[in-house]
């Protein structure tokens, strides 16, 4: 290949197609037609003398050569973009809309302090929050429907870690969450320590964003050869809390959610009689945004708010008050 005659615009096309995994979406991002993108890829293949991509039923995937080349191309384009584009985002003049996906428990905890920060700083940007419908937001982010997905995504995060530099999504850990069993104050189990037998014998409300009939609590029970009786499945923690207020049902909620739910004086909590394992909350975003000063700014705000909540919990614990959560924020896990 003669680098002196290489059209560098072809590398921009290759980067976009790799990031999107789809020629049509890459064309939309680049404001090009699909045939133009296909032609650019053909020219790049002819220039380097190697196949870079192969077609699949859902789009394209890289060859071994394309997979090895992309991180270097992306870094080089990123350095050039950083040198030419403004590196500073001014949120007091930028009125763009940031789109995020999260469950009601996460929104109830993160959005109020985040909007307080926005008002104090005179931020002009807007936030649009939509509910999560799955524990795997990869398609949602790949299709460009949202800028960030925030929640508990163990399978997605594990896949991103395994892929390393060629992953098309990035993630940032925000917190670790603690879950508790919630029930009405005069529940028959309210006055006793909650045993595993009692927990399994009771009827439950399951929070499932996808509608699946089991969550991480059921997975933990299965590892003990136990199960529970799920009488109701809903897709919001608020609905789950409302359902147990006047019934004998139990539900599993993020500990911090109760204090912002409006049900703190009508429900009590008990420690779970089993260990569901670590439940982390992560922010995920697509690589198309990683060089954006505006998106880096919003991510910084989310990290700061999560840290603010964590410190508030630590202060409560240090002063002897019952700590609602050891980590400070809820997650998007189905309970």
C-alpha positions as CSV (number, residue, x, y, z in Angstrom):
1,X,0.0,0.0,0.0
2,X,1.2,3.5,-0.8
3,X,0.3,5.6,2.2
4,X,1.0,8.8,0.3
5,X,-1.9,8.2,-2.1
6,X,-4.3,6.9,0.6
7,X,-7.5,8.9,0.9
8,X,-7.8,9.5,4.7
9,X,-11.5,10.0,4.4
10,X,-11.7,6.3,3.8
11,X,-10.5,5.7,7.3
12,X,-13.3,7.8,8.7
13,X,-15.8,5.6,6.8
14,X,-14.1,2.5,8.1
15,X,-14.2,3.8,11.7
16,X,-17.9,4.6,11.5
17,X,-18.8,1.2,10.0
18,X,-16.8,-0.5,12.7
19,X,-18.4,1.5,15.4
20,X,-21.9,1.0,14.1
21,X,-21.5,-2.6,12.9
22,X,-24.0,-1.6,10.1
23,X,-23.4,0.2,6.8
24,X,-26.8,1.9,6.8
25,X,-26.4,3.4,10.3
26,X,-22.8,4.4,9.5
27,X,-24.1,6.2,6.3
28,X,-26.6,8.1,8.4
29,X,-23.9,9.2,10.9
30,X,-21.6,10.3,8.1
31,X,-24.4,12.0,6.1
32,X,-23.6,9.8,3.2
33,X,-25.6,7.4,1.1
34,X,-25.3,3.7,1.6
35,X,-23.8,3.0,-1.8
36,X,-21.2,5.7,-1.2
37,X,-20.2,4.0,2.1
38,X,-20.0,0.7,0.3
39,X,-17.8,2.2,-2.4
40,X,-15.5,3.8,0.1
41,X,-15.0,0.5,1.9
42,X,-14.2,-1.2,-1.5
43,X,-11.7,1.5,-2.2
44,X,-10.1,1.1,1.2
45,X,-9.9,-2.7,0.7
46,X,-8.2,-2.2,-2.7
47,X,-5.8,0.3,-1.1
48,X,-4.7,-1.9,1.8
49,X,-4.9,-5.2,-0.2
50,X,-6.8,-7.0,2.5
51,X,-10.5,-7.7,3.3
52,X,-11.6,-5.6,6.2
53,X,-15.2,-6.6,6.7
54,X,-17.5,-9.5,6.0
55,X,-21.3,-9.3,5.7
56,X,-23.6,-10.9,8.3
57,X,-27.4,-11.2,8.6
58,X,-27.4,-8.2,10.9
59,X,-24.8,-6.0,9.2
60,X,-21.0,-6.5,9.0
61,X,-18.3,-7.8,11.2
62,X,-14.5,-7.3,10.9
63,X,-12.0,-9.7,9.5
64,X,-9.0,-10.5,11.7
65,X,-7.1,-7.8,9.8
66,X,-9.9,-5.3,10.2
67,X,-10.2,-6.1,13.9
68,X,-6.5,-5.5,14.4
69,X,-6.5,-2.3,12.3
70,X,-9.5,-0.5,13.9
71,X,-8.0,0.4,17.3
72,X,-5.1,2.1,15.6
73,X,-7.3,3.9,13.1
74,X,-9.6,5.0,15.9
75,X,-6.8,6.4,18.1
76,X,-5.3,8.3,15.2
77,X,-8.6,9.8,14.2
78,X,-9.3,10.7,17.8
79,X,-6.0,12.5,18.2
80,X,-6.7,14.5,15.0
81,X,-10.3,15.3,16.1
82,X,-9.0,16.4,19.5
83,X,-6.5,18.8,17.9
84,X,-9.1,20.3,15.6
85,X,-12.4,20.3,17.7
86,X,-13.1,22.5,20.8
87,X,-12.0,20.5,23.8
88,X,-14.3,22.4,26.2
89,X,-18.0,22.0,26.5
90,X,-20.0,25.0,27.8
91,X,-23.2,23.6,29.3
92,X,-24.5,27.2,30.0
93,X,-24.9,27.8,26.2
94,X,-25.4,24.3,24.8
95,X,-29.1,23.3,24.9
96,X,-28.8,19.8,23.5
97,X,-30.9,17.0,24.7
98,X,-29.1,14.1,26.4
99,X,-31.0,10.8,26.2
100,X,-30.6,8.3,29.0
101,X,-32.2,4.9,29.9
102,X,-32.6,3.7,33.5
103,X,-35.1,2.2,35.8
104,X,-37.3,4.3,38.1
105,X,-35.2,3.5,41.2
106,X,-32.0,4.9,39.5
107,X,-33.9,7.9,38.2
108,X,-35.4,8.7,41.5
109,X,-32.0,8.8,43.1
110,X,-29.8,10.3,40.4
111,X,-32.1,12.9,38.7
112,X,-33.0,15.1,41.7
113,X,-29.4,15.9,42.8
114,X,-28.3,16.1,39.1
115,X,-31.0,18.7,38.3
116,X,-30.0,20.6,41.5
117,X,-26.5,20.8,40.1
118,X,-27.8,21.9,36.7
119,X,-29.9,24.7,38.2
120,X,-27.0,25.9,40.4
121,X,-24.6,26.1,37.5
122,X,-27.1,27.6,35.0
123,X,-27.0,24.5,32.7
124,X,-29.0,24.9,29.5
125,X,-28.8,21.2,28.5
126,X,-31.9,19.0,28.7
127,X,-32.3,15.5,29.9
128,X,-34.7,12.9,28.6
129,X,-35.0,9.7,30.6
130,X,-36.7,6.6,29.3
131,X,-37.4,3.3,31.1
132,X,-35.2,0.3,30.6
133,X,-36.9,-2.8,29.1
134,X,-34.0,-5.2,29.4
135,X,-30.9,-5.9,31.5
136,X,-28.9,-5.8,28.3
137,X,-28.8,-2.3,26.7
138,X,-26.3,-3.0,24.0
139,X,-28.8,-2.8,21.1
140,X,-30.3,0.3,22.5
141,X,-27.0,2.0,22.5
142,X,-25.8,0.6,19.2
143,X,-28.9,1.9,17.4
144,X,-28.3,5.4,18.9
145,X,-31.6,5.5,20.7
146,X,-29.9,6.8,23.9
147,X,-26.6,8.4,24.9
148,X,-26.2,6.6,28.2
149,X,-27.7,3.5,29.8
150,X,-27.4,3.3,33.6
151,X,-28.0,0.2,35.7
152,X,-26.9,-3.3,36.5
153,X,-25.8,-5.0,33.3
154,X,-23.5,-7.9,34.3
155,X,-23.7,-9.8,31.0
156,X,-23.1,-6.7,28.9
157,X,-20.2,-5.5,31.0
158,X,-18.5,-8.9,31.0
159,X,-18.8,-9.0,27.2
160,X,-17.2,-5.6,26.9
161,X,-14.3,-6.5,29.2
162,X,-13.7,-9.7,27.1
163,X,-13.7,-7.7,23.8
164,X,-11.2,-5.1,25.1
165,X,-10.2,-2.4,22.7
166,X,-12.5,-3.6,19.8
167,X,-15.7,-3.3,21.9
168,X,-18.1,-0.7,20.5
169,X,-19.4,0.3,24.0
170,X,-17.6,1.7,27.0
171,X,-18.6,1.5,30.6
172,X,-17.9,3.3,33.9
173,X,-18.7,1.9,37.3
174,X,-20.8,4.3,39.4
175,X,-21.6,2.4,42.6
176,X,-22.3,-0.9,44.3
177,X,-25.9,-1.4,45.5
178,X,-27.4,-3.2,48.4
179,X,-30.9,-4.8,48.3
180,X,-33.3,-5.5,51.1
181,X,-36.6,-7.3,51.5
182,X,-39.5,-4.9,52.0
183,X,-42.9,-5.5,53.6
184,X,-45.8,-3.6,55.2
185,X,-45.2,-2.6,58.8
186,X,-47.8,-4.9,60.3
187,X,-46.8,-7.9,58.1
188,X,-46.8,-11.3,60.0
189,X,-43.0,-11.5,59.4
190,X,-42.3,-7.9,60.5
191,X,-41.5,-8.8,64.1
192,X,-39.1,-11.7,63.5
193,X,-35.8,-12.3,61.9
194,X,-36.4,-13.2,58.2
195,X,-35.3,-16.8,57.7
196,X,-34.7,-18.4,54.3
197,X,-37.6,-20.8,54.9
198,X,-40.0,-17.9,55.6
199,X,-38.7,-15.9,52.7
200,X,-39.3,-18.8,50.3
201,X,-42.7,-19.7,51.8
202,X,-44.0,-16.1,51.3
203,X,-45.6,-14.7,48.1
204,X,-43.5,-12.1,46.3
205,X,-43.6,-9.2,43.9
206,X,-40.9,-9.5,41.2
207,X,-39.5,-6.5,39.5
208,X,-38.5,-7.5,35.9
209,X,-37.9,-4.9,33.2
210,X,-38.0,-7.4,30.4
211,X,-40.9,-9.4,31.8
212,X,-38.7,-12.4,32.4
213,X,-40.1,-14.5,35.3
214,X,-37.0,-14.5,37.4
215,X,-34.3,-12.1,38.6
216,X,-30.9,-12.2,40.4
217,X,-32.6,-13.2,43.7
218,X,-34.2,-16.2,41.9
219,X,-30.8,-17.1,40.5
220,X,-29.3,-17.0,44.0
221,X,-32.1,-19.2,45.3
222,X,-31.6,-21.7,42.5
223,X,-27.9,-22.1,43.6
224,X,-29.3,-23.2,46.9
225,X,-31.9,-25.5,45.3
226,X,-34.6,-23.2,46.6
227,X,-37.3,-21.1,44.9
228,X,-40.0,-18.5,45.8
229,X,-43.6,-18.0,44.9
230,X,-43.9,-15.0,42.6
231,X,-47.5,-13.8,42.7
232,X,-47.0,-10.6,40.7
233,X,-44.4,-9.4,38.2
234,X,-44.1,-5.6,37.4
235,X,-41.5,-3.5,35.6
236,X,-41.1,-0.7,38.2
237,X,-39.8,-0.6,41.8
238,X,-42.4,2.0,42.6
239,X,-45.2,-0.3,41.6
240,X,-43.7,-3.2,43.6
241,X,-43.6,-1.0,46.7
242,X,-47.2,0.1,46.2
243,X,-48.3,-3.5,45.8
244,X,-46.9,-4.6,49.2
245,X,-48.1,-1.7,51.2
246,X,-51.6,-3.2,51.9
247,X,-50.9,-6.9,51.3
248,X,-48.9,-9.8,52.7
249,X,-46.6,-9.8,49.7
250,X,-42.8,-9.3,49.9
251,X,-40.6,-7.6,47.4
252,X,-36.9,-6.9,47.0
253,X,-35.9,-3.3,46.6
254,X,-32.7,-1.2,46.5
255,X,-32.2,0.0,50.1
256,X,-31.8,3.6,49.2
257,X,-34.9,3.7,47.0
258,X,-37.3,3.5,50.0
259,X,-36.3,6.9,51.3
260,X,-37.2,8.6,48.0
261,X,-40.2,6.4,47.2
262,X,-42.7,8.0,49.6
263,X,-43.3,4.6,51.3
264,X,-40.6,4.9,54.0
265,X,-43.2,5.3,56.8
266,X,-45.4,2.5,55.5
267,X,-42.9,-0.2,54.8
268,X,-40.1,-1.8,56.8
269,X,-37.1,-3.7,55.5
270,X,-35.3,-6.8,56.5
271,X,-31.9,-8.1,55.5
272,X,-32.1,-10.8,52.7
273,X,-31.6,-14.3,54.1
274,X,-29.3,-15.1,51.2
275,X,-26.4,-13.4,49.4
276,X,-27.3,-12.3,45.9
277,X,-23.7,-11.4,45.2
278,X,-22.3,-8.0,44.2
279,X,-24.8,-5.8,42.4
280,X,-23.0,-2.9,40.6
281,X,-24.4,0.1,38.7
282,X,-22.6,1.1,35.6
283,X,-23.0,3.8,32.9
284,X,-22.6,2.5,29.4
285,X,-22.2,4.5,26.2
286,X,-21.3,4.0,22.6
287,X,-17.8,4.7,21.3
288,X,-19.3,7.2,18.9
289,X,-19.6,9.6,21.9
290,X,-16.3,8.9,23.6
291,X,-14.5,11.9,22.0
292,X,-17.4,14.3,22.6
293,X,-16.6,16.9,25.2
294,X,-20.4,17.3,25.9
295,X,-20.7,13.6,26.7
296,X,-17.6,13.5,28.8
297,X,-19.0,16.4,30.8
298,X,-22.3,14.7,31.5
299,X,-20.5,11.5,32.5
300,X,-18.5,13.5,35.0
301,X,-21.7,14.9,36.4
302,X,-23.1,11.4,36.9
303,X,-19.9,10.2,38.6
304,X,-19.9,13.2,40.9
305,X,-23.6,12.7,41.9
306,X,-23.0,9.0,42.5
307,X,-20.1,9.9,44.7
308,X,-22.2,12.5,46.5
309,X,-24.8,9.8,47.3
310,X,-22.1,7.4,48.5
311,X,-20.6,10.0,50.9
312,X,-24.1,10.8,52.2
313,X,-24.6,7.1,53.1
314,X,-21.1,7.0,54.7
315,X,-21.9,10.0,56.9
316,X,-25.2,8.4,58.0
317,X,-23.4,5.2,58.9
318,X,-20.6,7.0,60.8
319,X,-23.1,8.9,62.9
320,X,-24.9,5.7,63.9
321,X,-28.0,6.1,61.8
322,X,-29.3,3.1,59.9
323,X,-27.5,3.2,56.6
324,X,-29.9,2.6,53.7
325,X,-27.1,1.4,51.4
326,X,-23.4,0.8,51.6
327,X,-22.9,2.2,48.1
328,X,-25.4,4.9,47.6
329,X,-27.5,4.2,44.5
330,X,-29.9,1.7,43.1
331,X,-29.3,-0.5,40.1
332,X,-31.2,-1.8,37.1
333,X,-31.2,-5.4,38.3
334,X,-34.4,-7.4,38.2
335,X,-35.0,-8.4,41.8
